[in-house]
Amino acid sequence: MHNGGDHSDVVSVSFPATFAEVAKVLQRTMVAPALGDLSLARLRDLELVLAESLNNVVEHAYADAGLGEVRLNVSRDAGLVRLEIGDDGIVMPTTFAQGSTGEEPHDEGGRGWLLIRSLCKSVEYQRVSERNRLILEFVSSD
C-alpha cells in the first residue's frame, strides 16, 4: 500500500477472493464519502475499472491456486483516485502486464484490459516476492 505524500485513504480492505466478496467491496467502495464529489459518469467509470480489475484477480490470479486473499487500497490525491490491488495468486502473463493484451478483439479478456487502460491515466503491474501488485491511477474529474 502506498504511504507518503498527501494521499488520503478512501478504502483499505482485505477480503477473500470470491465474486460475492468483490460485489460487497464494490458496493461499499462506491458509496465512500471521499468519492462523493465525483460525477455520476466518473463514478460509473471508476466502478467499471475496479470491478474488472478485482474480478480478474478472482478469475485469473487464483484460478488454479485456490481461494486466496485480495488487498485493496483506494486513495485520493490531486485530482486522482489511486487503486492498489494486491494478491498472492499466479503471475500476470507478460503480454497483459506490458500493455499488449495478446488477444484478439473478440476475446472478453482482451476487451477488459483495453477498457481498464482506456479509462485510467496509468496502469502499472509489479510482481514482488511472489505477490502481484496492480496500481491504477484514475482521473477524478470529467
BAFI-3210 file (N, C-alpha, C; in Angstrom, 3 decimals, decimal comma, padded with zeros to 6 digits):
// residues 142
n [1|2|3|4|5|6|7|8|9|10|11|12|13|14|15|16|17|18|19|20|21|22|23|24|25|26|27|28|29|30|31|32|33|34|35|36|37|38|39|40|41|42|43|44|45|46|47|48|49|50|51|52|53|54|55|56|57|58|59|60|61|62|63|64|65|66|67|68|69|70|71|72|73|74|75|76|77|78|79|80|81|82|83|84|85|86|87|88|89|90|91|92|93|94|95|96|97|98|99|100|101|102|103|104|105|106|107|108|109|110|111|112|113|114|115|116|117|118|119|120|121|122|123|124|125|126|127|128|129|130|131|132|133|134|135|136|137|138|139|140|141|142]
n.u [000,836|000,343|002,242|002,803|003,224|000,370|-001,792|-005,031|-006,672|-009,393|-010,592|-009,469|-008,853|-008,901|-009,887|-011,626|-010,951|-013,417|-016,213|-018,546|-017,609|-016,157|-018,288|-019,497|-017,434|-017,159|-019,659|-019,515|-017,268|-018,000|-019,805|-018,343|-017,668|-015,523|-015,497|-017,680|-017,825|-017,338|-018,430|-021,411|-020,857|-018,042|-017,941|-019,234|-017,397|-015,157|-016,147|-016,444|-013,730|-012,670|-014,285|-013,720|-010,959|-010,761|-012,381|-010,864|-008,672|-009,867|-010,814|-008,557|-005,943|-006,209|-007,246|-006,119|-004,881|-006,382|-008,550|-007,845|-006,528|-007,436|-006,094|-007,035|-006,491|-007,701|-007,111|-007,039|-005,757|-004,729|-006,539|-006,660|-007,729|-006,392|-005,852|-004,845|-004,158|-003,615|-002,400|-001,762|-001,710|-001,270|001,283|000,818|000,279|002,932|002,262|-000,130|000,682|002,550|001,047|000,076|-002,553|-002,408|-004,399|-007,169|-009,539|-012,158|-012,036|-013,067|-011,427|-009,318|-010,717|-011,453|-008,990|-008,350|-010,415|-009,839|-007,316|-008,072|-009,638|-008,075|-005,529|-002,956|-001,450|000,051|001,931|003,368|005,466|006,381|008,247|006,664|004,167|001,441|000,983|-001,074|-001,354|-003,431|-004,168|-006,602|-008,307|-010,066|-011,840|-014,124]
n.v [-001,188|002,263|004,757|007,987|011,311|013,340|011,662|010,539|007,980|006,237|003,750|000,824|-002,441|-005,992|-009,049|-012,207|-013,932|-014,015|-013,867|-012,974|-011,566|-009,564|-008,140|-007,115|-005,471|-003,647|-002,377|-001,118|000,520|002,285|004,000|005,406|008,201|009,918|009,754|011,065|013,502|012,983|012,976|011,437|010,050|009,699|008,148|005,834|004,988|004,545|002,468|000,469|000,031|-000,821|-003,074|-004,762|-005,140|-006,323|-008,606|-009,898|-010,703|-012,618|-014,452|-015,078|-014,808|-016,444|-018,715|-021,313|-021,656|-021,892|-020,651|-017,384|-014,320|-010,911|-007,691|-004,373|-000,999|002,181|005,458|009,083|011,912|015,040|015,350|012,734|009,335|006,664|003,294|000,430|-002,861|-005,951|-009,328|-012,838|-014,616|-016,415|-015,356|-012,484|-012,778|-011,859|-010,444|-009,111|-007,591|-005,861|-004,228|-004,998|-006,871|-009,252|-010,732|-011,479|-009,007|-009,960|-011,503|-011,787|-011,311|-009,739|-007,418|-006,462|-005,614|-003,660|-001,857|-001,120|000,121|002,208|003,825|004,628|006,806|005,872|002,615|000,179|-002,710|-004,946|-007,615|-008,855|-010,626|-013,051|-011,919|-010,187|-006,898|-004,372|-001,192|001,417|004,508|006,907|009,517|011,941|013,915|015,137]
n.w [000,000|-000,589|000,914|002,251|000,840|000,004|000,029|000,756|002,400|001,056|000,995|002,546|002,532|003,084|001,622|001,031|-002,021|-003,846|-006,090|-004,905|-002,650|-003,946|-005,079|-002,743|-001,723|-003,825|-003,671|-001,134|-001,528|-003,597|-002,417|-000,637|001,389|000,615|-002,114|-002,910|-004,298|-006,948|-010,334|-011,648|-014,008|-013,806|-011,476|-012,390|-014,361|-012,728|-011,145|-013,110|-013,825|-011,357|-010,794|-013,008|-012,647|-010,036|-010,365|-012,308|-010,765|-009,074|-011,003|-012,614|-011,295|-009,071|-010,171|-010,602|-008,246|-006,003|-003,352|-002,286|-000,905|-001,396|-001,553|-001,200|-001,738|-001,822|-002,656|-002,570|-004,296|-005,401|-007,700|-008,574|-008,340|-006,759|-007,193|-005,590|-005,929|-004,544|-004,538|-003,909|-005,933|-009,088|-011,404|-013,495|-016,969|-019,193|-021,539|-020,903|-018,690|-019,813|-021,365|-023,833|-024,965|-026,290|-027,261|-029,404|-030,568|-030,120|-027,891|-024,584|-022,347|-023,381|-024,095|-021,580|-020,448|-022,303|-021,788|-019,093|-019,452|-021,157|-019,542|-017,433|-016,166|-015,711|-015,663|-013,807|-013,279|-010,958|-009,919|-007,007|-004,743|-004,962|-005,060|-006,546|-007,715|-008,609|-009,840|-010,349|-011,755|-011,727|-013,206|-011,413|-012,189|-014,710]
ca.u [000,000|001,118|002,360|003,520|002,516|-000,867|-002,857|-005,934|-007,311|-010,834|-010,903|-008,338|-009,520|-008,501|-011,090|-011,456|-011,041|-014,625|-017,018|-019,502|-016,892|-015,877|-019,526|-019,667|-016,404|-017,550|-020,800|-019,024|-016,320|-018,637|-020,542|-017,411|-017,828|-014,433|-015,754|-018,968|-017,800|-017,149|-019,656|-022,001|-020,108|-016,734|-018,200|-019,516|-016,132|-014,347|-016,724|-016,081|-012,307|-012,476|-014,945|-012,957|-009,667|-010,947|-012,881|-009,725|-007,890|-010,600|-010,924|-007,290|-004,814|-006,455|-007,963|-005,539|-004,165|-007,317|-009,036|-006,813|-006,928|-007,201|-005,915|-007,412|-006,341|-008,149|-006,767|-007,246|-004,728|-004,500|-007,348|-006,554|-008,087|-005,348|-006,280|-003,763|-004,736|-002,569|-002,811|-000,687|-002,035|-000,280|001,820|000,075|001,039|003,734|001,587|-001,070|001,423|003,265|000,120|-000,478|-003,407|-002,023|-005,642|-007,978|-010,560|-013,391|-011,814|-013,563|-010,310|-008,627|-011,547|-011,391|-007,755|-008,468|-011,293|-009,074|-006,289|-008,687|-010,263|-007,099|-004,393|-001,796|-001,612|001,381|001,907|004,633|005,492|007,425|008,213|005,518|002,923|001,052|000,562|-001,583|-001,588|-004,200|-004,471|-007,851|-008,570|-011,340|-012,742|-014,503]
ca.v [000,000|003,494|005,641|009,208|012,289|013,843|010,714|010,210|006,705|006,157|002,383|-000,074|-003,661|-007,305|-009,885|-013,461|-013,786|-014,597|-012,877|-012,402|-010,574|-008,434|-007,356|-006,385|-004,430|-002,622|-001,625|-000,250|001,499|003,295|004,957|006,010|009,661|010,605|009,717|011,711|014,655|012,554|012,996|010,116|009,419|009,259|007,033|004,640|004,548|004,004|001,168|-000,475|-000,281|-001,594|-004,376|-005,568|-005,481|-007,272|-009,872|-010,553|-011,372|-013,824|-015,390|-015,488|-014,960|-017,574|-019,763|-022,636|-021,644|-022,000|-019,417|-016,556|-013,032|-009,729|-006,471|-003,198|000,312|003,260|006,739|010,262|012,947|015,950|015,045|011,325|008,233|005,650|001,957|-000,538|-004,179|-006,934|-010,711|-013,825|-015,592|-016,665|-014,168|-011,995|-013,011|-010,712|-009,645|-008,225|-006,683|-004,860|-003,349|-005,634|-007,959|-010,509|-011,435|-010,909|-008,101|-010,638|-012,196|-010,996|-010,890|-008,638|-006,210|-005,964|-004,853|-002,451|-000,964|-000,599|001,051|003,396|004,656|005,023|007,657|004,987|001,233|-000,374|-004,038|-005,398|-008,921|-008,724|-011,671|-013,939|-011,159|-009,291|-005,564|-003,597|000,190|002,121|005,901|007,255|010,950|012,053|014,919|014,909]
ca.w [000,000|-000,753|002,070|001,949|000,041|000,586|-000,264|001,855|002,146|000,887|001,388|002,704|002,959|002,579|001,572|000,297|-003,474|-004,420|-006,797|-003,939|-001,845|-004,828|-005,172|-001,478|-001,652|-004,798|-003,137|-000,052|-002,055|-004,442|-001,578|000,320|001,402|-000,078|-003,554|-003,094|-005,203|-008,329|-011,141|-011,854|-015,094|-013,292|-010,559|-013,207|-014,949|-011,641|-010,774|-014,171|-013,678|-010,135|-010,953|-013,967|-012,037|-008,930|-010,905|-012,954|-009,721|-008,671|-012,118|-013,217|-010,373|-008,173|-010,905|-010,368|-006,973|-004,891|-002,743|-001,684|-000,360|-002,214|-000,774|-001,976|-001,128|-002,694|-002,050|-003,427|-004,196|-006,532|-008,872|-008,944|-007,453|-006,932|-006,794|-005,451|-005,742|-004,312|-004,327|-003,887|-006,969|-010,135|-012,062|-014,644|-018,209|-019,618|-022,562|-020,227|-017,817|-020,601|-022,068|-025,021|-024,496|-026,920|-027,561|-030,474|-030,029|-029,715|-026,626|-023,451|-021,504|-024,031|-024,002|-020,208|-020,283|-023,119|-021,033|-017,954|-019,953|-021,750|-018,512|-016,418|-016,560|-015,750|-015,213|-013,502|-012,664|-010,387|-009,260|-005,996|-003,712|-005,172|-004,920|-007,631|-007,296|-009,725|-009,431|-011,375|-011,428|-012,394|-013,071|-010,685|-012,748|-016,123]
c.u [000,870|001,102|003,121|002,702|001,276|-002,042|-003,734|-006,673|-008,818|-011,299|-009,588|-008,883|-008,841|-009,740|-010,806|-011,712|-012,222|-015,405|-018,020|-018,833|-016,523|-017,108|-019,751|-018,680|-016,723|-018,664|-020,354|-018,115|-017,025|-019,480|-019,652|-017,541|-016,747|-014,584|-017,029|-018,982|-017,535|-018,481|-020,161|-021,247|-018,754|-016,896|-018,458|-018,244|-015,226|-014,848|-016,393|-014,628|-012,078|-013,091|-014,143|-011,642|-009,818|-011,458|-011,791|-008,864|-008,566|-010,544|-009,581|-006,161|-004,977|-007,135|-007,436|-004,885|-005,094|-007,680|-007,896|-007,400|-006,589|-007,061|-006,211|-007,178|-006,751|-007,817|-006,992|-006,134|-004,703|-005,249|-007,291|-007,169|-007,070|-005,862|-005,047|-004,394|-003,596|-003,152|-001,583|-000,918|-000,918|000,113|000,953|000,906|001,719|003,002|000,585|-000,324|002,114|002,345|-000,427|-001,314|-002,980|-003,236|-006,327|-009,061|-011,836|-013,257|-012,199|-012,429|-009,550|-009,405|-011,498|-010,153|-007,771|-009,336|-010,536|-008,075|-006,898|-009,265|-009,276|-006,020|-003,129|-002,152|-000,212|001,201|003,299|004,436|006,672|007,227|006,945|004,168|002,704|000,623|000,181|-001,914|-002,248|-004,444|-005,589|-008,123|-009,975|-012,284|-013,002|-013,596]
c.v [001,236|004,302|006,877|010,132|012,769|012,937|010,516|008,937|006,855|004,807|001,634|-001,354|-004,889|-008,183|-011,162|-013,256|-014,582|-013,490|-012,213|-011,336|-009,356|-007,536|-006,527|-005,219|-003,306|-001,738|-000,655|000,854|002,625|004,298|005,597|007,531|010,407|010,581|010,478|012,883|014,269|012,609|011,566|009,361|008,900|008,101|005,742|004,096|003,916|002,624|000,107|-000,923|-001,178|-002,984|-005,278|-006,035|-006,533|-008,625|-010,629|-011,291|-012,676|-014,877|-015,934|-015,720|-016,167|-018,751|-021,164|-022,744|-021,799|-020,640|-018,664|-015,267|-011,929|-008,546|-005,296|-001,958|001,337|004,557|007,850|011,254|013,737|015,544|013,611|010,433|007,147|004,332|001,072|-001,863|-005,173|-008,320|-011,607|-014,919|-015,759|-015,355|-013,790|-012,273|-011,730|-009,845|-008,689|-007,169|-005,573|-003,986|-003,897|-006,809|-009,281|-011,323|-010,761|-010,034|-008,792|-011,354|-011,298|-010,486|-009,722|-007,342|-005,628|-005,128|-003,584|-001,421|-000,316|000,452|002,319|004,345|005,168|005,919|006,816|003,629|000,675|-001,719|-004,382|-006,794|-008,865|-009,811|-012,517|-013,242|-010,294|-007,970|-004,790|-002,212|000,916|003,535|006,356|008,732|011,138|013,106|014,622|015,653]
c.w [000,000|000,543|001,636|001,088|000,765|000,296|000,967|001,488|002,066|001,406|001,528|003,316|002,358|002,626|000,790|-001,197|-004,028|-005,117|-005,859|-003,086|-002,682|-004,919|-003,916|-001,370|-002,631|-004,245|-002,041|-000,586|-002,798|-003,650|-000,519|000,247|000,616|-001,601|-003,908|-004,051|-006,658|-009,063|-011,307|-012,948|-014,607|-012,311|-011,323|-013,834|-013,898|-011,234|-011,828|-014,036|-012,471|-010,256|-011,885|-013,343|-010,942|-009,423|-011,657|-011,937|-009,334|-009,774|-012,592|-012,218|-009,465|-008,864|-010,604|-008,993|-005,773|-004,333|-002,069|-001,165|-001,360|-001,272|-001,689|-001,145|-002,170|-001,967|-003,072|-003,203|-005,496|-007,804|-009,350|-007,883|-007,768|-006,372|-006,729|-005,081|-005,611|-004,103|-004,357|-004,930|-007,989|-010,815|-013,259|-015,899|-018,684|-020,623|-021,948|-019,432|-018,600|-021,432|-023,357|-024,557|-025,089|-027,332|-028,742|-029,856|-029,567|-028,380|-025,464|-022,583|-022,080|-023,945|-022,601|-019,968|-021,113|-022,401|-019,877|-018,429|-020,533|-020,706|-017,460|-017,010|-016,657|-015,160|-015,010|-012,816|-012,165|-009,809|-008,314|-004,953|-003,784|-004,986|-006,156|-007,032|-008,551|-009,204|-010,600|-010,902|-012,349|-012,149|-012,484|-011,230|-014,217|-017,066]
res [m|h|n|g|g|d|h|s|d|v|v|s|v|s|f|p|a|t|f|a|e|v|a|k|v|l|q|r|t|m|v|a|p|a|l|g|d|l|s|l|a|r|l|r|d|l|e|l|v|l|a|e|s|l|n|n|v|v|e|h|a|y|a|d|a|g|l|g|e|v|r|l|n|v|s|r|d|a|g|l|v|r|l|e|i|g|d|d|g|i|v|m|p|t|t|f|a|q|g|s|t|g|e|e|p|h|d|e|g|g|r|g|w|l|l|i|r|s|l|c|k|s|v|e|y|q|r|v|s|e|r|n|r|l|i|l|e|f|v|s|s|d]
***
